Amino acid sequence: MLTLTSPFETSLHRLAAGPKLLALAGLSIGLFTLQSLALIVAAGGAVAVLYLAFGWPFARYGVAMLRPLWPFLAILALWHGWTGSWALGLAIGGKMLVAVALANLVTMTTRLDDMIAVVERVTAPLARFGVQPRVLAVAIALVIRFTPVLMDKARQLGQAWRARSARRANWRIVLPISLMALDDADRIAEAIRARGGL
């Protein structure tokens, strides 16, 4: 499994996970209440400055982590361009980019076990309703960890397709990627059971 934590140490790494996740939730809610495109661009600029404040290597690493978002932004742009609502498309795309960049900043500067501990503490009251906080926390951790793994496998599968065919892969690699995901999930479940479960 891959880790999303940045290899470049910053002062944000020393902050506790709880306040960072709380700040992320508050900023995300505030961001999605913005209606003005100018304010959304200003928020994006502020996040870019925040990344750059921790050094160029850290900022470049953060931009690389955001690369998988570009296809979704392109689809948004094409759709809203086709429907003639460019301003709305730019606003939605801008909000998405800023929100993901903020979330990325938190995951890059927070250890996964610290985030799991916060999720367990927050969801502890749900135990009386039958929800197991540990299971929920581990499930969230697995999603965070496996997202870049699956994306990397999809990239490798796309490269293998291009090496063997002149046609574009498109939907043809969806089934192999789905089977890879199920296979990985099966192996992780076996590993968890072998270690005594949760």
C-alpha positions in Angstrom: 0.0 0.0 0.0 1.1 3.6 -0.7 1.2 6.3 1.9 -0.1 9.8 1.1 2.0 11.5 3.8 4.5 13.9 2.3 8.2 13.0 2.7 8.9 16.7 3.2 8.6 17.6 6.9 6.7 20.9 7.7 5.3 22.6 10.7 1.9 21.2 9.9 3.2 17.7 10.5 3.5 18.7 14.2 -0.1 19.8 14.6 -2.6 17.3 16.0 -4.9 15.5 13.6 -8.1 16.6 15.3 -7.7 20.4 14.8 -6.6 19.9 11.2 -9.6 17.8 10.4 -11.9 20.2 12.2 -10.4 23.1 10.2 -10.8 21.2 7.0 -14.5 20.6 7.7 -15.1 24.2 8.5 -13.2 25.6 5.5 -14.9 23.1 3.1 -18.3 24.2 4.4 -17.3 27.8 4.0 -15.9 27.2 0.5 -19.1 25.6 -0.8 -21.2 28.6 0.4 -19.2 30.9 -1.9 -21.1 32.1 -5.0 -18.7 34.7 -6.4 -16.1 33.4 -8.9 -13.7 36.0 -7.7 -13.9 34.7 -4.1 -13.3 31.1 -5.3 -10.3 32.2 -7.3 -9.0 34.1 -4.2 -9.5 31.0 -2.1 -7.5 29.0 -4.6 -4.8 31.5 -4.6 -4.6 31.4 -0.8 -4.3 27.6 -0.8 -1.6 27.8 -3.5 0.3 30.3 -1.3 -0.1 28.0 1.7 1.4 25.1 -0.3 4.3 27.3 -1.4 4.9 28.6 2.1 6.3 25.1 3.0 8.8 25.1 0.1 8.8 24.3 -3.6 9.5 20.6 -3.2 6.4 20.2 -0.9 4.2 22.3 -3.3 5.4 20.2 -6.3 4.6 17.0 -4.4 1.2 18.4 -3.6 0.4 19.3 -7.2 1.5 15.8 -8.3 -1.0 14.3 -5.8 -3.8 16.5 -7.4 -3.1 15.2 -10.9 -5.8 12.5 -10.9 -8.4 15.3 -10.4 -7.8 16.8 -13.9 -10.0 14.3 -15.8 -13.0 15.2 -13.6 -12.3 18.9 -14.1 -12.1 18.4 -17.9 -15.4 16.6 -17.9 -17.0 19.4 -15.9 -15.6 22.0 -18.3 -16.8 20.1 -21.4 -20.3 19.6 -20.0 -20.8 23.2 -18.9 -19.2 24.4 -22.1 -21.7 22.3 -24.1 -24.6 23.5 -22.0 -23.5 27.1 -22.2 -23.0 27.7 -18.5 -19.3 28.4 -18.4 -19.4 30.5 -15.2 -21.2 27.8 -13.2 -18.8 25.1 -14.5 -15.8 27.3 -13.4 -17.3 27.9 -10.0 -18.0 24.2 -9.4 -14.6 23.1 -10.7 -12.8 25.8 -8.7 -14.6 24.7 -5.5 -13.8 21.1 -6.2 -10.1 21.8 -6.8 -9.7 24.0 -3.7 -11.6 21.5 -1.5 -9.5 18.6 -2.7 -6.3 20.6 -2.4 -7.2 21.4 1.3 -8.0 17.7 2.0 -4.8 16.8 0.3 -2.8 19.2 2.5 -4.3 17.5 5.6 -3.5 13.9 4.4 0.0 15.0 3.3 0.8 16.3 6.8 -1.1 13.8 9.0 -0.2 10.2 9.8 -2.9 7.7 8.9 -3.0 6.2 12.4 -3.6 9.6 13.9 -6.6 10.1 11.6 -7.9 6.6 12.5 -7.7 7.6 16.2 -9.7 10.8 15.6 -12.4 8.9 13.6 -12.6 6.3 16.4 -13.0 9.1 19.1 -15.6 11.0 17.0 -17.7 7.9 16.2 -17.5 6.3 19.7 -21.0 7.6 20.7 -22.4 5.6 17.7 -21.4 2.3 19.4 -24.7 2.3 21.4 -26.5 2.1 18.0 -24.4 -0.9 16.9 -21.8 0.9 14.9 -18.3 -0.3 15.6 -15.9 2.7 15.6 -12.8 0.6 15.0 -14.3 -1.0 11.9 -15.4 2.3 10.5 -12.0 3.9 11.1 -10.2 1.0 9.4 -12.6 1.1 6.5 -11.9 4.8 6.0 -8.2 4.2 6.3 -8.3 1.5 3.7 -10.1 3.7 1.2 -7.5 6.5 1.7 -4.6 4.0 1.3 -6.0 2.1 -1.6 -7.2 5.0 -3.8 -3.7 5.9 -5.0 -2.9 2.1 -5.4 -5.9 1.6 -7.7 -5.1 4.7 -9.6 -1.5 3.6 -10.1 -2.7 0.1 -11.3 -5.2 1.8 -13.7 -2.3 3.9 -15.1 -0.2 0.8 -15.6 -3.1 -1.1 -17.2 -3.6 1.9 -19.6 0.1 1.8 -20.5 0.0 -1.9 -21.2 -3.1 -1.4 -23.4 -1.4 1.3 -25.4 1.7 -0.8 -25.9 -0.4 -3.6 -27.4 -3.1 -1.7 -29.3 -3.4 1.4 -31.5 -7.0 1.9 -30.2 -7.8 3.9 -27.0 -8.5 1.8 -23.9 -11.6 3.9 -22.8 -14.2 1.6 -21.1 -12.3 -1.6 -22.0 -10.1 -1.4 -18.9 -13.0 -0.9 -16.4 -13.6 -4.6 -15.9 -9.9 -5.5 -15.3 -9.6 -2.6 -12.9 -12.7 -3.8 -11.1 -11.4 -7.3 -10.8 -8.0 -6.0 -9.5 -9.9 -4.0 -6.8 -11.9 -7.1 -5.8 -8.8 -9.2 -5.7 -6.9 -6.7 -3.6 -10.0 -6.4 -1.2 -10.0 -10.2 -0.9 -6.3 -10.4 0.0 -6.6 -7.6 2.5 -9.6 -9.3 4.2 -7.6 -12.5 4.4 -4.7 -10.6 6.0 -7.0 -8.9 8.5 -8.6 -12.3 9.4 -5.1 -13.8 9.8 -4.2 -11.2 12.3 -7.2 -11.8 14.4 -9.7 -9.5 12.7 -10.7 -6.2 14.1 
